[in-house]
């Protein structure tokens, strides 16, 4: 029996939740209270972003491969 190709379902799921995930960073569509909750309970996301940006250094002339980083917030910052 051939394994079922689930890639279309996986892609559909992540395309559906990408904006919701990105709203953790942007706050788009969230109340002030929801933004506070994100900042408080998801502070590790912000800390990891800051950690990566601090350690990435100067990327001019370099290539960055952005795999599995949500809406591309990291690669956008690198640009």
Secondary structure, DSSP 8 states (H G I E B T S, - for coil): ------HHHHHHHHHHHHHHHHHHHH-TT--HHHHHHHHHHTHHHHHHHHHHHHHH---TT------S-TTTHHHHHH-
